[in-house]
Amino acid sequence: MSNMIALNSETICMSNGLTDVLIDVLVLSGSRLAQTVDERRLIVWLAEKDQSKVGIGTVGFDIREMPWNIERFEENRQFMLKTVELAQNRIDWKNLDYAPDEKMLFPVLQQFSEMISKLTAECVLSNALGEWILAADKNDPVLCDFPRCEKHGALLSCFGCHICNN
Ligand SMILES: [Zn+2]
């Protein structure tokens, strides 16, 4: 089984293990970088792609479904590109208790970055952010000031810390 990240007809297909690694490194770098509510939301949303909680091979997504804030789309997009760049610079990888396989991971990071570069405000699903927030439980980290994992500094999702869980 595997997971796919898609944008229109373009897809990244990853093994389940590689998916966990991709989310781990993006959550680590994004948690370090995120300052605004928009930015923290984007990283928490990625952290919810937690196969240990929602099922192996079930966390594929379309980049248009991410909780982009249309009113600040370009800032959101630049933040996500920067998050990938920090991951490519191995930011906070020392916090992982394993060494990512760079031969597998780097092409996926590069492709993810290229997809985000191609994303436009027009193709984003404009109700994705609102629907996601509406569906959140009142105790969800995304509504409770964005707690972090004490061990990893990672923003928590409703499933806890993606890195601890992986
Ligand atoms: Zn943790």
Backbone and ligand atoms as CSV (ligand in chain L), in Angstrom:
chain,resi,resn,atom,element,x,y,z
A,1,MET,N,N,0.848,-1.202,0.000
A,1,MET,CA,C,0.000,0.000,0.000
A,1,MET,C,C,0.879,1.245,0.000
A,2,SER,N,N,0.252,2.319,-0.385
A,2,SER,CA,C,1.024,3.548,-0.493
A,2,SER,C,C,0.095,4.741,-0.323
A,3,ASN,N,N,0.693,5.917,-0.321
A,3,ASN,CA,C,-0.076,7.167,-0.229
A,3,ASN,C,C,0.307,8.059,-1.400
A,4,MET,N,N,-0.648,8.850,-1.850
A,4,MET,CA,C,-0.365,9.774,-2.935
A,4,MET,C,C,-0.613,11.217,-2.510
A,5,ILE,N,N,0.287,12.097,-2.923
A,5,ILE,CA,C,0.036,13.529,-2.817
A,5,ILE,C,C,-0.207,14.012,-4.237
A,6,ALA,N,N,-1.293,14.740,-4.432
A,6,ALA,CA,C,-1.682,15.101,-5.792
A,6,ALA,C,C,-1.883,16.605,-5.953
A,7,LEU,N,N,-1.659,17.055,-7.155
A,7,LEU,CA,C,-2.073,18.395,-7.567
A,7,LEU,C,C,-2.506,18.262,-9.016
A,8,ASN,N,N,-3.793,18.441,-9.256
A,8,ASN,CA,C,-4.367,18.210,-10.576
A,8,ASN,C,C,-3.973,16.817,-11.062
A,9,SER,N,N,-3.325,16.702,-12.204
A,9,SER,CA,C,-3.030,15.351,-12.705
A,9,SER,C,C,-1.663,14.859,-12.225
A,10,GLU,N,N,-0.938,15.711,-11.526
A,10,GLU,CA,C,0.399,15.337,-11.078
A,10,GLU,C,C,0.307,14.617,-9.733
A,11,THR,N,N,1.085,13.565,-9.540
A,11,THR,CA,C,1.042,12.862,-8.254
A,11,THR,C,C,2.436,12.470,-7.790
A,12,ILE,N,N,2.573,12.412,-6.460
A,12,ILE,CA,C,3.742,11.794,-5.836
A,12,ILE,C,C,3.219,10.525,-5.185
A,13,CYS,N,N,3.800,9.389,-5.529
A,13,CYS,CA,C,3.371,8.137,-4.917
A,13,CYS,C,C,4.493,7.643,-4.010
A,14,MET,N,N,4.152,7.429,-2.739
A,14,MET,CA,C,5.167,7.057,-1.745
A,14,MET,C,C,4.746,5.810,-0.994
A,15,SER,N,N,5.752,5.048,-0.566
A,15,SER,CA,C,5.466,3.939,0.357
A,15,SER,C,C,4.946,4.524,1.663
A,16,ASN,N,N,4.323,3.688,2.468
A,16,ASN,CA,C,3.796,4.160,3.755
A,16,ASN,C,C,4.915,4.655,4.660
A,17,GLY,N,N,6.048,3.948,4.639
A,17,GLY,CA,C,7.174,4.353,5.485
A,17,GLY,C,C,7.733,5.698,5.066
A,18,LEU,N,N,7.882,5.891,3.757
A,18,LEU,CA,C,8.414,7.171,3.255
A,18,LEU,C,C,7.443,8.311,3.569
A,19,THR,N,N,6.153,8.026,3.533
A,19,THR,CA,C,5.158,9.048,3.876
A,19,THR,C,C,5.376,9.536,5.313
A,20,ASP,N,N,5.576,8.599,6.232
A,20,ASP,CA,C,5.823,8.984,7.632
A,20,ASP,C,C,7.062,9.869,7.756
A,21,VAL,N,N,8.095,9.505,7.008
A,21,VAL,CA,C,9.342,10.277,7.074
A,21,VAL,C,C,9.110,11.688,6.521
A,22,LEU,N,N,8.411,11.772,5.390
A,22,LEU,CA,C,8.130,13.083,4.789
A,22,LEU,C,C,7.360,13.969,5.778
A,23,ILE,N,N,6.317,13.423,6.385
A,23,ILE,CA,C,5.519,14.219,7.318
A,23,ILE,C,C,6.370,14.604,8.542
A,24,ASP,N,N,7.159,13.667,9.038
A,24,ASP,CA,C,8.043,13.973,10.175
A,24,ASP,C,C,8.925,15.192,9.886
A,25,VAL,N,N,9.625,15.162,8.758
A,25,VAL,CA,C,10.596,16.243,8.507
A,25,VAL,C,C,9.884,17.562,8.201
A,26,LEU,N,N,8.723,17.501,7.563
A,26,LEU,CA,C,7.975,18.743,7.296
A,26,LEU,C,C,7.411,19.318,8.597
A,27,VAL,N,N,6.937,18.448,9.489
A,27,VAL,CA,C,6.397,18.924,10.767
A,27,VAL,C,C,7.520,19.525,11.616
A,28,LEU,N,N,8.680,18.911,11.587
A,28,LEU,CA,C,9.806,19.461,12.358
A,28,LEU,C,C,10.206,20.842,11.846
A,29,SER,N,N,10.432,20.962,10.547
A,29,SER,CA,C,10.904,22.250,10.023
A,29,SER,C,C,9.786,23.290,10.067
A,30,GLY,N,N,8.572,22.869,9.763
A,30,GLY,CA,C,7.451,23.804,9.790
A,30,GLY,C,C,7.148,24.290,11.198
A,31,SER,N,N,7.308,23.435,12.189
A,31,SER,CA,C,7.059,23.842,13.576
A,31,SER,C,C,8.088,24.876,14.010
A,32,ARG,N,N,9.307,24.710,13.542
A,32,ARG,CA,C,10.341,25.694,13.877
A,32,ARG,C,C,10.022,27.047,13.227
A,33,LEU,N,N,9.510,26.988,12.001
A,33,LEU,CA,C,9.338,28.208,11.201
A,33,LEU,C,C,8.010,28.936,11.468
A,34,ALA,N,N,6.973,28.195,11.831
A,34,ALA,CA,C,5.615,28.760,11.884
A,34,ALA,C,C,5.498,29.835,12.958
A,35,GLN,N,N,4.973,30.978,12.566
A,35,GLN,CA,C,4.765,32.061,13.523
A,35,GLN,C,C,3.310,32.498,13.564
A,36,THR,N,N,2.664,32.510,12.428
A,36,THR,CA,C,1.281,32.984,12.396
A,36,THR,C,C,0.310,31.809,12.576
A,37,VAL,N,N,-0.927,32.146,12.856
A,37,VAL,CA,C,-1.972,31.121,12.978
A,37,VAL,C,C,-2.085,30.332,11.673
A,38,ASP,N,N,-2.086,31.035,10.552
A,38,ASP,CA,C,-2.166,30.349,9.249
A,38,ASP,C,C,-1.076,29.291,9.123
A,39,GLU,N,N,0.140,29.692,9.486
A,39,GLU,CA,C,1.290,28.803,9.301
A,39,GLU,C,C,1.190,27.600,10.231
A,40,ARG,N,N,0.780,27.854,11.456
A,40,ARG,CA,C,0.637,26.729,12.398
A,40,ARG,C,C,-0.465,25.785,11.938
A,41,ARG,N,N,-1.540,26.339,11.410
A,41,ARG,CA,C,-2.627,25.482,10.908
A,41,ARG,C,C,-2.139,24.555,9.801
A,42,LEU,N,N,-1.352,25.095,8.887
A,42,LEU,CA,C,-0.875,24.270,7.772
A,42,LEU,C,C,-0.052,23.080,8.287
A,43,ILE,N,N,0.756,23.330,9.312
A,43,ILE,CA,C,1.609,22.253,9.838
A,43,ILE,C,C,0.796,21.260,10.667
A,44,VAL,N,N,-0.152,21.746,11.452
A,44,VAL,CA,C,-1.005,20.831,12.229
A,44,VAL,C,C,-1.803,19.939,11.272
A,45,TRP,N,N,-2.273,20.530,10.187
A,45,TRP,CA,C,-3.028,19.745,9.192
A,45,TRP,C,C,-2.156,18.612,8.646
A,46,LEU,N,N,-0.897,18.928,8.331
A,46,LEU,CA,C,0.015,17.874,7.858
A,46,LEU,C,C,0.245,16.831,8.948
A,47,ALA,N,N,0.374,17.293,10.212
A,47,ALA,CA,C,0.620,16.365,11.326
A,47,ALA,C,C,-0.560,15.421,11.543
A,48,GLU,N,N,-1.748,15.820,11.097
A,48,GLU,CA,C,-2.918,14.932,11.200
A,48,GLU,C,C,-2.826,13.758,10.227
A,49,LYS,N,N,-1.910,13.846,9.275
A,49,LYS,CA,C,-1.725,12.732,8.324
A,49,LYS,C,C,-0.896,11.661,9.041
A,50,ASP,N,N,-1.461,11.135,10.116
A,50,ASP,CA,C,-0.748,10.268,11.044
A,50,ASP,C,C,-1.252,8.838,10.870
A,51,GLN,N,N,-0.455,8.063,10.130
A,51,GLN,CA,C,-0.890,6.698,9.796
A,51,GLN,C,C,-1.039,5.810,11.020
A,52,SER,N,N,-0.309,6.146,12.118
A,52,SER,CA,C,-0.414,5.314,13.326
A,52,SER,C,C,-1.791,5.474,13.966
A,53,LYS,N,N,-2.511,6.536,13.602
A,53,LYS,CA,C,-3.824,6.792,14.205
A,53,LYS,C,C,-4.982,6.637,13.231
A,54,VAL,N,N,-4.755,6.998,11.978
A,54,VAL,CA,C,-5.889,6.976,11.043
A,54,VAL,C,C,-5.833,5.798,10.068
A,55,GLY,N,N,-4.728,5.044,10.114
A,55,GLY,CA,C,-4.651,3.858,9.264
A,55,GLY,C,C,-3.535,3.974,8.235
A,56,ILE,N,N,-2.848,2.853,8.070
A,56,ILE,CA,C,-1.724,2.775,7.128
A,56,ILE,C,C,-2.268,2.927,5.701
A,57,GLY,N,N,-1.616,3.761,4.921
A,57,GLY,CA,C,-1.995,3.898,3.509
A,57,GLY,C,C,-3.258,4.708,3.281
A,58,THR,N,N,-3.629,5.540,4.270
A,58,THR,CA,C,-4.896,6.282,4.132
A,58,THR,C,C,-4.704,7.797,4.228
A,59,VAL,N,N,-3.466,8.269,4.124
A,59,VAL,CA,C,-3.243,9.687,4.420
A,59,VAL,C,C,-2.869,10.511,3.187
A,60,GLY,N,N,-3.107,9.965,2.000
A,60,GLY,CA,C,-2.852,10.751,0.794
A,60,GLY,C,C,-3.733,11.995,0.774
A,61,PHE,N,N,-3.283,13.005,0.066
A,61,PHE,CA,C,-4.085,14.220,-0.010
A,61,PHE,C,C,-3.800,14.985,-1.294
A,62,ASP,N,N,-4.674,15.934,-1.562
A,62,ASP,CA,C,-4.485,16.846,-2.681
A,62,ASP,C,C,-4.032,18.185,-2.093
A,63,ILE,N,N,-3.008,18.752,-2.660
A,63,ILE,CA,C,-2.441,19.993,-2.117
A,63,ILE,C,C,-3.486,21.127,-2.087
A,64,ARG,N,N,-4.471,21.036,-2.971
A,64,ARG,CA,C,-5.522,22.065,-2.987
A,64,ARG,C,C,-6.410,22.001,-1.750
A,65,GLU,N,N,-6.400,20.832,-1.051
A,65,GLU,CA,C,-7.247,20.647,0.149
A,65,GLU,C,C,-6.603,21.169,1.421
A,66,MET,N,N,-5.349,21.560,1.339
A,66,MET,CA,C,-4.682,22.048,2.563
A,66,MET,C,C,-5.365,23.340,3.025
A,67,PRO,N,N,-5.275,23.665,4.334
A,67,PRO,CA,C,-6.012,24.829,4.844
A,67,PRO,C,C,-5.334,26.162,4.510
A,68,TRP,N,N,-5.225,26.429,3.211
A,68,TRP,CA,C,-4.657,27.705,2.756
A,68,TRP,C,C,-5.619,28.829,3.105
A,69,ASN,N,N,-5.082,29.922,3.589
A,69,ASN,CA,C,-5.896,31.115,3.795
A,69,ASN,C,C,-5.829,31.946,2.520
A,70,ILE,N,N,-6.940,31.972,1.785
A,70,ILE,CA,C,-6.959,32.607,0.466
A,70,ILE,C,C,-6.530,34.067,0.543
A,71,GLU,N,N,-6.898,34.715,1.646
A,71,GLU,CA,C,-6.585,36.150,1.758
A,71,GLU,C,C,-5.092,36.408,1.908
A,72,ARG,N,N,-4.377,35.395,2.374
A,72,ARG,CA,C,-2.921,35.543,2.506
A,72,ARG,C,C,-2.238,34.383,1.798
A,73,PHE,N,N,-2.788,34.034,0.639
A,73,PHE,CA,C,-2.333,32.821,-0.041
A,73,PHE,C,C,-0.836,32.865,-0.341
A,74,GLU,N,N,-0.375,33.991,-0.870
A,74,GLU,CA,C,1.030,34.040,-1.276
A,74,GLU,C,C,1.968,33.886,-0.076
A,75,GLU,N,N,1.635,34.515,1.061
A,75,GLU,CA,C,2.450,34.335,2.271
A,75,GLU,C,C,2.420,32.877,2.724
A,76,ASN,N,N,1.226,32.281,2.680
A,76,ASN,CA,C,1.079,30.869,3.065
A,76,ASN,C,C,1.959,29.979,2.175
A,77,ARG,N,N,1.911,30.269,0.883
A,77,ARG,CA,C,2.659,29.456,-0.078
A,77,ARG,C,C,4.170,29.594,0.152
A,78,GLN,N,N,4.605,30.835,0.381
A,78,GLN,CA,C,6.037,31.059,0.630
A,78,GLN,C,C,6.479,30.343,1.902
A,79,PHE,N,N,5.609,30.349,2.911
A,79,PHE,CA,C,5.923,29.646,4.156
A,79,PHE,C,C,6.124,28.155,3.895
A,80,MET,N,N,5.238,27.579,3.105
A,80,MET,CA,C,5.328,26.143,2.840
A,80,MET,C,C,6.587,25.814,2.041
A,81,LEU,N,N,6.932,26.673,1.093
A,81,LEU,CA,C,8.163,26.462,0.316
A,81,LEU,C,C,9.384,26.526,1.232
A,82,LYS,N,N,9.355,27.464,2.153
A,82,LYS,CA,C,10.468,27.629,3.100
A,82,LYS,C,C,10.549,26.410,4.036
A,83,THR,N,N,9.398,25.897,4.406
A,83,THR,CA,C,9.356,24.692,5.250
A,83,THR,C,C,10.040,23.518,4.551
A,84,VAL,N,N,9.752,23.360,3.261
A,84,VAL,CA,C,10.396,22.275,2.504
A,84,VAL,C,C,11.901,22.529,2.425
A,85,GLU,N,N,12.268,23.782,2.206
A,85,GLU,CA,C,13.688,24.114,2.088
A,85,GLU,C,C,14.429,23.784,3.388
A,86,LEU,N,N,13.829,24.127,4.531
A,86,LEU,CA,C,14.471,23.794,5.809
A,86,LEU,C,C,14.589,22.282,5.974
A,87,ALA,N,N,13.571,21.555,5.543
A,87,ALA,CA,C,13.641,20.086,5.621
A,87,ALA,C,C,14.790,19.580,4.745
A,88,GLN,N,N,14.963,20.204,3.574
A,88,GLN,CA,C,16.063,19.795,2.684
A,88,GLN,C,C,17.419,20.111,3.313
A,89,ASN,N,N,17.432,21.076,4.227
A,89,ASN,CA,C,18.677,21.405,4.951
A,89,ASN,C,C,18.824,20.591,6.234
A,90,ARG,N,N,17.964,19.606,6.383
A,90,ARG,CA,C,18.034,18.656,7.506
A,90,ARG,C,C,17.836,19.338,8.855
A,91,ILE,N,N,17.024,20.386,8.866
A,91,ILE,CA,C,16.788,21.117,10.100
A,91,ILE,C,C,16.089,20.222,11.120
A,92,ASP,N,N,16.683,20.096,12.287
A,92,ASP,CA,C,16.123,19.346,13.424
A,92,ASP,C,C,16.063,17.834,13.202
A,93,TRP,N,N,16.731,17.358,12.171
A,93,TRP,CA,C,16.728,15.902,11.973
A,93,TRP,C,C,17.369,15.179,13.138
A,94,LYS,N,N,18.237,15.869,13.875
A,94,LYS,CA,C,18.867,15.239,15.044
A,94,LYS,C,C,17.814,14.848,16.077
A,95,ASN,N,N,16.630,15.464,15.980
A,95,ASN,CA,C,15.542,15.120,16.906
A,95,ASN,C,C,14.840,13.817,16.544
A,96,LEU,N,N,15.147,13.292,15.374
A,96,LEU,CA,C,14.533,12.014,14.984
A,96,LEU,C,C,15.366,10.876,15.565
A,97,ASP,N,N,14.712,9.793,15.921
A,97,ASP,CA,C,15.511,8.672,16.439
A,97,ASP,C,C,15.852,7.684,15.327
A,98,TYR,N,N,15.858,8.183,14.092
A,98,TYR,CA,C,16.292,7.381,12.946
A,98,TYR,C,C,16.886,8.349,11.932
A,99,ALA,N,N,17.616,7.824,10.960
A,99,ALA,CA,C,18.185,8.663,9.911
A,99,ALA,C,C,17.367,8.494,8.644
A,100,PRO,N,N,16.721,9.547,8.153
A,100,PRO,CA,C,15.952,9.416,6.915
A,100,PRO,C,C,16.831,8.955,5.750
A,101,ASP,N,N,16.267,8.135,4.896
A,101,ASP,CA,C,16.960,7.696,3.689
A,101,ASP,C,C,16.870,8.828,2.666
A,102,GLU,N,N,17.976,9.568,2.539
A,102,GLU,CA,C,17.943,10.777,1.711
A,102,GLU,C,C,17.688,10.464,0.235
A,103,LYS,N,N,18.165,9.319,-0.228
A,103,LYS,CA,C,17.955,8.954,-1.639
A,103,LYS,C,C,16.473,8.823,-1.955
A,104,MET,N,N,15.703,8.383,-0.957
A,104,MET,CA,C,14.258,8.247,-1.142
A,104,MET,C,C,13.551,9.578,-0.882
A,105,LEU,N,N,13.986,10.254,0.168
A,105,LEU,CA,C,13.248,11.426,0.648
A,105,LEU,C,C,13.460,12.670,-0.210
A,106,PHE,N,N,14.693,12.915,-0.646
A,106,PHE,CA,C,14.965,14.188,-1.311
A,106,PHE,C,C,14.185,14.378,-2.619
A,107,PRO,N,N,14.067,13.342,-3.455
A,107,PRO,CA,C,13.241,13.543,-4.664
A,107,PRO,C,C,11.787,13.885,-4.328
A,108,VAL,N,N,11.276,13.311,-3.247
A,108,VAL,CA,C,9.893,13.575,-2.854
A,108,VAL,C,C,9.755,15.014,-2.339
A,109,LEU,N,N,10.727,15.449,-1.548
A,109,LEU,CA,C,10.697,16.847,-1.073
A,109,LEU,C,C,10.748,17.805,-2.258
A,110,GLN,N,N,11.605,17.481,-3.229
A,110,GLN,CA,C,11.750,18.342,-4.396
A,110,GLN,C,C,10.435,18.406,-5.187
A,111,GLN,N,N,9.799,17.270,-5.357
A,111,GLN,CA,C,8.551,17.219,-6.125
A,111,GLN,C,C,7.431,17.958,-5.375
A,112,PHE,N,N,7.407,17.802,-4.067
A,112,PHE,CA,C,6.407,18.500,-3.248
A,112,PHE,C,C,6.591,20.014,-3.388
A,113,SER,N,N,7.828,20.450,-3.328
A,113,SER,CA,C,8.139,21.862,-3.488
A,113,SER,C,C,7.695,22.378,-4.861
A,114,GLU,N,N,7.951,21.588,-5.898
A,114,GLU,CA,C,7.569,22.006,-7.252
A,114,GLU,C,C,6.054,22.099,-7.386
A,115,MET,N,N,5.355,21.186,-6.749
A,115,MET,CA,C,3.882,21.244,-6.793
A,115,MET,C,C,3.367,22.509,-6.102
A,116,ILE,N,N,3.950,22.832,-4.966
A,116,ILE,CA,C,3.493,24.030,-4.242
A,116,ILE,C,C,3.805,25.277,-5.068
A,117,SER,N,N,4.934,25.242,-5.780
A,117,SER,CA,C,5.274,26.373,-6.650
A,117,SER,C,C,4.221,26.581,-7.734
A,118,LYS,N,N,3.624,25.482,-8.170
A,118,LYS,CA,C,2.638,25.575,-9.255
A,118,LYS,C,C,1.242,25.931,-8.761
A,119,LEU,N,N,1.043,25.819,-7.450
A,119,LEU,CA,C,-0.296,26.049,-6.893
A,119,LEU,C,C,-0.679,27.524,-7.038
A,120,THR,N,N,-1.909,27.777,-7.435
A,120,THR,CA,C,-2.386,29.155,-7.528
A,120,THR,C,C,-3.585,29.338,-6.596
A,121,ALA,N,N,-3.826,30.582,-6.218
A,121,ALA,CA,C,-4.965,30.877,-5.339
A,121,ALA,C,C,-6.270,30.417,-5.980
A,122,GLU,N,N,-6.336,30.475,-7.312
A,122,GLU,CA,C,-7.571,30.109,-8.021
A,122,GLU,C,C,-7.881,28.619,-7.887
A,123,CYS,N,N,-6.846,27.790,-7.808
A,123,CYS,CA,C,-7.140,26.349,-7.794
A,123,CYS,C,C,-7.291,25.790,-6.382
A,124,VAL,N,N,-6.986,26.594,-5.367
A,124,VAL,CA,C,-7.172,26.146,-3.985
A,124,VAL,C,C,-8.663,25.961,-3.703
A,125,LEU,N,N,-9.006,24.956,-2.894
A,125,LEU,CA,C,-10.404,24.758,-2.507
A,125,LEU,C,C,-10.721,25.759,-1.393
A,126,SER,N,N,-11.482,26.781,-1.738
A,126,SER,CA,C,-11.596,27.936,-0.848
A,126,SER,C,C,-12.349,27.631,0.447
A,127,ASN,N,N,-13.123,26.533,0.478
A,127,ASN,CA,C,-13.840,26.202,1.721
A,127,ASN,C,C,-13.084,25.200,2.591
A,128,ALA,N,N,-11.900,24.757,2.156
A,128,ALA,CA,C,-11.175,23.707,2.890
A,128,ALA,C,C,-10.811,24.167,4.301
A,129,LEU,N,N,-10.284,25.373,4.425
A,129,LEU,CA,C,-9.875,25.873,5.745
A,129,LEU,C,C,-11.073,25.951,6.688
A,130,GLY,N,N,-12.139,26.586,6.244
A,130,GLY,CA,C,-13.314,26.766,7.095
A,130,GLY,C,C,-13.930,25.445,7.524
A,131,GLU,N,N,-14.018,24.498,6.600
A,131,GLU,CA,C,-14.633,23.203,6.925
A,131,GLU,C,C,-13.784,22.412,7.914
A,132,TRP,N,N,-12.477,22.531,7.743
A,132,TRP,CA,C,-11.564,21.809,8.652
A,132,TRP,C,C,-11.685,22.373,10.073
A,133,ILE,N,N,-11.695,23.675,10.191
A,133,ILE,CA,C,-11.793,24.298,11.518
A,133,ILE,C,C,-13.162,23.972,12.145
A,134,LEU,N,N,-14.201,24.031,11.333
A,134,LEU,CA,C,-15.554,23.719,11.845
A,134,LEU,C,C,-15.650,22.293,12.379
A,135,ALA,N,N,-14.928,21.392,11.741
A,135,ALA,CA,C,-14.998,19.975,12.127
A,135,ALA,C,C,-14.158,19.678,13.364
A,136,ALA,N,N,-13.325,20.622,13.785
A,136,ALA,CA,C,-12.407,20.363,14.910
A,136,ALA,C,C,-13.173,20.342,16.232
A,137,ASP,N,N,-12.793,19.399,17.078
A,137,ASP,CA,C,-13.322,19.326,18.444
A,137,ASP,C,C,-12.830,20.556,19.214
A,138,LYS,N,N,-13.580,20.942,20.252
A,138,LYS,CA,C,-13.172,22.167,20.973
A,138,LYS,C,C,-11.820,22.002,21.676
A,139,ASN,N,N,-11.400,20.763,21.905
A,139,ASN,CA,C,-10.095,20.527,22.537
A,139,ASN,C,C,-8.970,20.317,21.513
A,140,ASP,N,N,-9.300,20.457,20.246
A,140,ASP,CA,C,-8.299,20.223,19.208
A,140,ASP,C,C,-7.181,21.260,19.318
A,141,PRO,N,N,-5.909,20.827,19.198
A,141,PRO,CA,C,-4.791,21.786,19.281
A,141,PRO,C,C,-4.971,23.008,18.376
A,142,VAL,N,N,-5.645,22.807,17.260
A,142,VAL,CA,C,-5.772,23.912,16.304
A,142,VAL,C,C,-6.673,25.021,16.866
A,143,LEU,N,N,-7.460,24.691,17.900
A,143,LEU,CA,C,-8.316,25.697,18.551
A,143,LEU,C,C,-7.803,26.052,19.950
A,144,CYS,N,N,-6.713,25.462,20.363
A,144,CYS,CA,C,-6.225,25.621,21.749
A,144,CYS,C,C,-4.789,26.116,21.804
A,145,ASP,N,N,-4.515,27.123,21.010
A,145,ASP,CA,C,-3.228,27.806,21.129
A,145,ASP,C,C,-2.015,26.953,20.748
A,146,PHE,N,N,-2.239,25.940,19.930
A,146,PHE,CA,C,-1.148,25.215,19.291
A,146,PHE,C,C,-0.072,24.694,20.248
A,147,PRO,N,N,-0.424,23.736,21.109
A,147,PRO,CA,C,0.594,23.123,21.969
A,147,PRO,C,C,1.652,22.377,21.146
A,148,ARG,N,N,2.794,22.180,21.779
A,148,ARG,CA,C,3.910,21.500,21.108
A,148,ARG,C,C,4.377,20.303,21.927
A,149,CYS,N,N,5.035,19.376,21.252
A,149,CYS,CA,C,5.647,18.244,21.940
A,149,CYS,C,C,6.862,18.734,22.709
A,150,GLU,N,N,6.945,18.371,23.979
A,150,GLU,CA,C,8.088,18.826,24.792
A,150,GLU,C,C,9.393,18.217,24.295
A,151,LYS,N,N,9.290,17.012,23.790
A,151,LYS,CA,C,10.509,16.332,23.352
A,151,LYS,C,C,10.981,16.839,21.986
A,152,HIS,N,N,10.062,17.037,21.050
A,152,HIS,CA,C,10.447,17.346,19.672
A,152,HIS,C,C,10.194,18.793,19.250
A,153,GLY,N,N,9.480,19.530,20.052
A,153,GLY,CA,C,9.143,20.900,19.645
A,153,GLY,C,C,8.125,20.946,18.517
A,154,ALA,N,N,7.604,19.795,18.145
A,154,ALA,CA,C,6.669,19.712,17.014
A,154,ALA,C,C,5.277,20.169,17.430
A,155,LEU,N,N,4.614,20.890,16.548
A,155,LEU,CA,C,3.209,21.235,16.782
A,155,LEU,C,C,2.396,19.939,16.842
A,156,LEU,N,N,1.491,19.863,17.806
A,156,LEU,CA,C,0.687,18.658,17.983
A,156,LEU,C,C,-0.566,18.731,17.121
A,157,SER,N,N,-1.025,17.585,16.688
A,157,SER,CA,C,-2.355,17.492,16.067
A,157,SER,C,C,-3.284,16.852,17.098
A,158,CYS,N,N,-4.534,16.638,16.715
A,158,CYS,CA,C,-5.469,15.958,17.619
A,158,CYS,C,C,-5.011,14.536,17.931
A,159,PHE,N,N,-4.022,14.007,17.177
A,159,PHE,CA,C,-3.497,12.668,17.428
A,159,PHE,C,C,-2.216,12.701,18.255
A,160,GLY,N,N,-1.785,13.892,18.683
A,160,GLY,CA,C,-0.543,14.000,19.436
A,160,GLY,C,C,0.611,14.389,18.529
A,161,CYS,N,N,1.815,13.945,18.906
A,161,CYS,CA,C,3.015,14.324,18.164
A,161,CYS,C,C,3.281,13.296,17.066
A,162,HIS,N,N,3.393,13.750,15.833
A,162,HIS,CA,C,3.614,12.830,14.712
A,162,HIS,C,C,4.936,12.101,14.875
A,163,ILE,N,N,5.930,12.782,15.420
A,163,ILE,CA,C,7.252,12.155,15.533
A,163,ILE,C,C,7.244,11.114,16.657
A,164,CYS,N,N,6.646,11.423,17.797
A,164,CYS,CA,C,6.509,10.427,18.873
A,164,CYS,C,C,5.723,9.210,18.387
A,165,ASN,N,N,4.658,9.461,17.635
A,165,ASN,CA,C,3.793,8.362,17.202
A,165,ASN,C,C,4.446,7.478,16.146
A,166,ASN,N,N,5.327,8.055,15.351
A,166,ASN,CA,C,5.949,7.309,14.255
A,166,ASN,C,C,7.004,6.366,14.832
L,1,ZN,ZN,ZN,7.200,14.250,20.050
